[in-house]
Amino acid sequence: MGTAITVIVLLVLVVGGIAYFAKGQAKTRQRQLDDAKADARRLVERLGGQVLNLVGSNEPAKQALADASERYNAAGSQLEQAQTAEQAKLVKETALEGLYYVRAAREAMGMDPGPKLPEEVERERAGKVTEERSVDVEGRRLHASPQPGDETPYYYPGGRVAGRPVPQGWYSEPWWKPALVAGAWGLGSALLFSAMFSGMSGIASAAAWESGYDAGQEDAMADAGGDFGDGGDPGDPGSDGGGDFAGYDGGGFDGGGDFGGFDGGGDFGGGFDI
């Protein structure tokens, strides 16, 4: 009888300990979520202030602000749906991307862009357009430039789209958009990339790009005697900034923290501290 009572007491203590631990973990997760949402909300509100108070005076600025507004709407709708700290952090990244677009719009209008925004590793690794390029690819005339202009009204801040790096710069069309929507690059994408960026400093070769490598990774692989082969197909869409992105529809989360992706990614901010 005494042994049975002892066993029951031990079971009660174990169950109580597990319940106490679980409750503590739940409180910790909730606190982390609240902190992450507050951090994200701060950027969403700053982005909203910029989007609502700026009016584009030229086509590049109008397009950049339209992209910023798209990010603002997406971040706002997703913020209240965030159930984990990781999802809230993705909201912050969405808002930050919108601020990059605002910054680009301000620069396109000749305004002070404001203090620099935090750098993001994938954006840096993707490289930047450093010279004017005009190429013909499959009957399309495409332009790329480090500066906005009548022929290059579409901005991209740099980063990964469907697992491959897209350089920061201004373009005649958002050639990365089909990959954002579909989650994979189509046929002819390597030819387009090669024609537009071949020989441009700090940007991967077409073979490396097809395999998902940026210029720095390509150099490291070359030093190590690696071989990119024919590039292949990376398969997974990958991410731009830390989350898995599918086609942008302004919706919420996909079960475990994957956001609906966006068209582009950009540089914004201007006039505020992050």
Protein Blocks (a to p, Z undefined) as FASTA:
>chain_A
ZZmmmmmmmmmmmmmmmmmmmmmmmmmmmmmmmmmmmmmmmmmmmmmmmmmmpccfbfkl
mmmmmmmmmmmmmmmmmmmmpcbfklmmmmmmmmmmmmmmmmmmmmmnopaebjaddddf
klmmnopafbdcdddeehiacdddfbdcfklmbccebiaeehiacdedddfbdfklmmmm
nopacehklmmmmmmmgoiahiacfklmmnopafklmmmmmmnopaekjopanhinbjah
iiacdddehiacehjopacddedjddeeehiaZZ
